[in-house]
């Protein structure tokens, strides 16, 4: 970005702070779709329009009155990872890929959550990933490496965040199922700090029935690792709360604080579905994220003069293209037949679960993906992957992105049937949309950088972030 543009954006942020000094938000929602760019937002909307037979239907995230676009590069690469992108969104400072709320040379950065706490607000972090994953981590931890999830989990105990909800209890417990290398049971430590805890799927009912009281604090982790993909949660009847339900419970608790609150909600598995080139998984997790935004908008409708909602992606994942080859079509009614995720559902089903039984595998994808009418070309692509796996080969060249080649062959047949093309198994450098509603939401329109989103939020909240 040129020095002129940097100066222009800096002056607009200062002007915004002055203009909105008298109309600062009291309730702030920062809604982050991991891996969410314009293609992901649009394909999910097209899908719902098709299912509802309503061409005028729009996702909530595509209906908010303010729209903008941001760049996402990190300090080490034009293609960011979630740690660097999240750090920019949480602190307003660029860092290297893999780093959690520190500068590249290790200086700790102050986050929006920490700023809100110093202001006297309550704070909450909600995610469909492990809570120690990059995006939630950057708001309440500081670490040189995003993979140090046990250390990040320990930071959470000291973070004073009032409401946690998501997955990943393996980094907080001790004993069987734990990923910790020490004997610390962080769940017990949370309880010692006065938190009500909800651990594992069996705690879902008590979590949903729980009625927060003023001053309550909650730590909830429903799964050992990530929360399930939404397509699996629905079709396999996995008894965990949806992202919207976790968001709603967080609002119930945080809104007891009359000083105000800051809440970050991440739709994290949109990214994972993008990595796995899973068109159905991507669509359903984007819809689940949109449902969480709807919950925030319902709160906004009751507190219009005090609430700000900002929706943003941290980067794009998968290089999703809407349209295939030379054909001018998409066929999203096919996606309605897909009842299982690629990554969690179909991964290794052929080799491990079905022991290489091809007929059983074809029956499985007929049931779960509506593929009872494979063309010769489609079957040949799947057979090629089966031959590769049966020969004992490993995907060392990442031709299938490091995933199970048979599952990826099905993913690409599924995408091609829908008219969707993928250019990558990783992140891309494309710009991502921003949308907003509420107090001073017009500040988030136009073209800027991800760091500017954090700076504008900090100015409106009157908090200090960064160095």
N, C-alpha and C positions, 0 to 999 in steps of 0.2 A: 504494500500500500504506500502511495507517495506521501511525502511530508505534508503536501498541501491537503490531501484527503484526511490525513491523521489530524491535522490542525482543525479542519472543518468539523470532523466528528467530535473532537474534544470541545470545541466551542459550542456545539449543539447540545452536548451533555451538560455543560455549565449553564447554558440558557434554560435547559429543561429543569435543572435543579432550582433555579431562581423562579421560573414560571410556576412550578408546582409546589413551592414551599408551603403554600396554604392548603394544598389538597393532596397531602401525602397519604398513601394507602395504609390501612390498619391491618388488613388481611392480605397476604401475598401467597399466591400459588405459582410455583415454578414447575411446569409440566414438561418433562423431557422424554421424547421418544428416541430411544437409542437405535441408531441406524435408519432414522425416519427422514426421508426427503420427499420431494414432490411426487415422485413416482409411487412411493408407498402410500402416501396420502390419497392419491388419485385412484389407484387400483382398488383400494378398500372401498372408496366411495362408489366406483362403478359396480363393484360386487353387490353392495347393499341396494343400489338402484335396481340391479337385475333381480335380486331376490324379492324386493318389494314391488317390482314392476312399477317403479316411480322414478322417472327420469329427472324429477325436480328435487329429489332427496339429496341433502348434503350432510356430510359428517359435521359434527360440532366444531372440530378443529379447522374445517374449511369454511366455517360460517362466521367466525369471529370478525368484528368490524375492522381491525387493524391488521395489515399484512406487511411483512418485510422479508428480507433475505440476508443471510450472513455467510461469510467465509469461515473456514474451519481449520486451516493449517495449524500445525504445532510449531514449536521452535526448532524441531529437529527434522520435520518432514512436511511436504505439501499434503501428504495423506496422514491424517491424525489417527490416533487410537482413542479409546474412550477415556483413558486416564488424563491425557493431555487436553482433550476437548472438554471433559468435565471440569478440569482445573480452571480452564478459561472461563467457563460458565459460572463457576462457583466463586472465583477470586478476581477475575478480570485481568489475569496475567497469563502469558504464554509459558509453556514449559515443554520438556521433551516427552516424546511418547513413553508411556509406562510409568510416569511420575505422578504421584498423588499429592496435590496441593503443596508442592515445593517448587522453588526455582530449579533450573538445571544444576546449579551449584549448591543446592541443599538448603537454601533459606526457606523457613516455614512461611506459608502464606495464610492470611486471615480470610475466612470464608463468609459467605452470606449468612450461613447458619450461626457462626460465632458472632457476627455483627448483630444479628437479630437477638441473640441471647443477651448480649451486653446492653441492648436497648430495653430489655425486660420482657421481650416477647417469648411465647412458647414456640417450639420448633418440632417439625416432624419429617421423617424420611420414610418413603414407601417405594417398594420396587418389586417387580416380578422376577428379579434375579436374586442371587445371594446378596444379602445386605452388605457383605464385604466386597462385592464386585465394584468395578471402577467408579461408576457414576454415583451411587450413594456414598462410596468411600470418600470421594473428594470433598464432600460437604462436612464431614465430621472426623476426618483423620488426616494425617500427614505422613508420607512414607516415600522413600526413594524408589520403591518398586511395587506396582499394583499387585504382584503375586504374593506379597507378604501378608496374606489375608488373616493369619493368626494375630499379627501385630496390629493390623487395622481393626480387628474385632476388639482387641484390648483398648485401643484408642476410643472406641465407641462407649465403653463403660465410663470413661472420664469426660465424655463429650457434653453431658447435660442435655442431650436431645430428649424431648419429652415423649415422643411417639416413634417407635420403629415398627415396621411391618413388612415382611417379605419372606425370603427363603434363606437357606444357608446355616442352619443351626450347628452344622458339623464344626464350625470354627469357634463356637461358643461353649460347647459342652466338653466334658472330660469322659474318659472311658470309651466304651464300645461305640463305634460310629464317629468318633471324634477325629479331626484332622490336626488337632493341637499336638505339639511336641512337649508340652509341659503338663502339669496336673491342675492347671487353673480351670475352674468351672465358672465361666463368665455369666452364665444364667443365674447362678447363685449370687454372684457379685452384683448383678442387676437387682436381684431381689433384696440384697442387703442395702441397696441404695433407694429402696422404696418402690421399685417397679413391679407392676403386675406382669407376669410372664405367661406366654402362650406358646408352647413348644410342640411341634409335630402336628400331623393331620388330625389326631384325636382331640386337639384343643380347638378345632374350628368351631364347633357348636358353642362352646363356652365363650369364645371370642365374639361370635356373632350376637350372643345373648347379653354380653357385657354392656352395662350402662355406665359410661364414664362419669366420675364426679370431679368437681373442681379440685385441682391439685394432683390428680392422678398422673402417673407415668406408665407407659406400656412398652414392653419389648416382646414382639411376636415374630417367631420364625417357624413357618409351617412345614418346611421340607428340608431334607438334609443338604441338598444343593439348591439349584434354581427352582422356582415355582414352575409348574407344568406349563407347556404351551397351551394357549387357550383352546385350540382345536382338540387337544387331548383332554383338557379339564372338562370340556363339555361332553365329548363323545365317549370318553372312558369313565365318566362320572367320578372324577377324582375330587374328593371332598376337601377342598381348600377354598378359602375366599377368593373371589375375583379381585382384580386390581381396583375396580370401582368400589367393591365392598370394603376393601382395606382403606381406600381413600375416604369413604363415608365415615368409617369408624374413627379415623384420624381427625376428621373435622369435628365429630361429636366431642372428642376429648379436647382438642386445641381451642375450640371456640368457647370453652369454659373460661379461658383467660381473657379478661376484658381489656388487657393492655394491647393485645394483638397477637398474630402468629405468622410464621413463615413455614410453608410446607412444600417440600420437593417430592414430586411423584414421577417415577420412571417406568415407562413401558419398555422394559429391558430386553424382552425376548423377540421384539421386532428385529433387532440386530442379529440374534442367533439364527432366526429363520432366514435372514438375508445371507448369512454365511453359508448356510446349508442349501441355498437356492430353493427354498421351500415356499412356493407361491401361496398355498393355503395357510400354512403357519404364519406367514407374513401378514396376510390379509386379516386373519382372525385376531392376531395380537395387536394389530393396528386398530381394529374395531374395539377391542378390550380397552386399549389406551383411550380411545375416543369416549368410551363409556365413563371412564374415570374423569375425563375433562367435563363431561356432562354433569357429574356430581358437583364439581367445583363451580360450574355455571349456575346450578340450582342454588348454591350458597350465595353466589354473586347476586342473583335476582332478589335475594332478601336483604342484601347489604350493598347496594349499588354504589353508594357514595363513599364506601370504605374499602372496597375490594379491588385487587388487581390480579388478573390471570395472564400469565405469559406462557405460551406453548412454543417449543422449539425442538428441533432434532440436534443431536451432537455431531452427527456426520451421516453420510449415506453408506449403506452396506450392500454389496452384491452387484452393484452396477445394473440395477433393474431397468429393463427396457420394455415399454408397453407397445408391443408390435413385434413381429417376427419376420425376418427375411424380407422378401419382396411383397409380402401379403399385407393388405390394408384391412386387418381384422383383429378383434379379440373375442374370445368365446368364454366369458367368465361363468356361464352356467355350469361348465364342466367342474369348476372348483367346488361347487356344492356337493359333488360326489366324494370329495376328499375328506376322510374322517380321521386322519392320523397324521401326526407330524413326521417329518423325515428324520430329524436329528434324534429325538427321544423315542419316537414310535417305531419307525422302520429300520433304524440303524442296527445292523448286525442281525436282523431277524433271519435272513437267509442262511448265514453261516452258523450262528450260535443257536438260535431258537429252533430252526427247522433243519439243522444239520445238512444243509445242501440239497434238500428235497425240492426240486424245481417245481414240480406240480403243486406241492403245498404252498410254495411261494406265490405262484400265479393265482392260486385260490385266495391267498391272503390279500394281494393287491386288487383282485376283483372285488373283494368285500370292502376293503378300506379306501380304495381309490377309484372304484367304478371301472376298473380296467379289465373288463370281461370281453373286450373286442379289440385286442391289440392288433395293430397292423404288422405286416411282415417286417417293416423297417423298425417299428417300436420294439418288437420282440427280439430282433437281431441286436439292438443296442443293449438290451438287458442281458441277453445271452453272452455277449462279449464281456460284460462285467462279471457274470457268473463264472465264465471260463478263467478269467484273471484271478478271481478269488479261489476257485477250486484248485488252481495250480499252486496255491500257497504264496502268491505274490503279495507284496506290500506296496501301497501307493507312495513310494519314496519320492517320486517326482511331482507329487501333489496334483496329478492329473484330475483327481476327483476331490481336490481340496483337503485331502487328509481324512475324508469321511469314508464310510463303507462304500466301495464302488457300486455295489448292486443297489443300495439305497439311492445313491446319486443318479444312477441311470434312470430309476423310476422318477426321481425329482425332475429330471430334464424332460422325460416324456410328459409328465404332468404339466410342466410349464409350457411346453410346446403346444400341447392341446389347448391351453388357455390363451395362447398367443403372446407369451411372455418370454423374454430373453434375458440372460444374465451374462455380464462381462467379467465377473470376478467372484472369488470365494472370500474376498476380503473387503476392507473399506475402500471408498473412493474419495476423490478430492472435490466432488461437486458441491456447490453451495446448497444450503438447506433453508427451507422456509421458516419464518417466525409468524405467529399470530397472537393477538392479544385483545383483551377486553377489560374495561374497568378504569379506575383512577389513573389518569395520565398514560393510558394505553397507547395513545397516538405516538408517544416517544419511540415506540418499538417498530414503527414503520420505516420503509426505505431500505437502503443498502448499507450494511456495516459489517463488523467482525464479531465473532462470538464473544470476545472480551468486552465489547461495548454493551452487550446485553447485561452482563454482570455489573458493569459500571453504572448503567442507567438504573438498574434495580437498587444498587447501593445508594445512589443519590436520592432516589425517591423515598427509600426507607430511612435515609439519614444515618447510614452506618458506614464504618470504615472497613474496606477489604483490601486484599493484596499485601504488599510489603509495609 
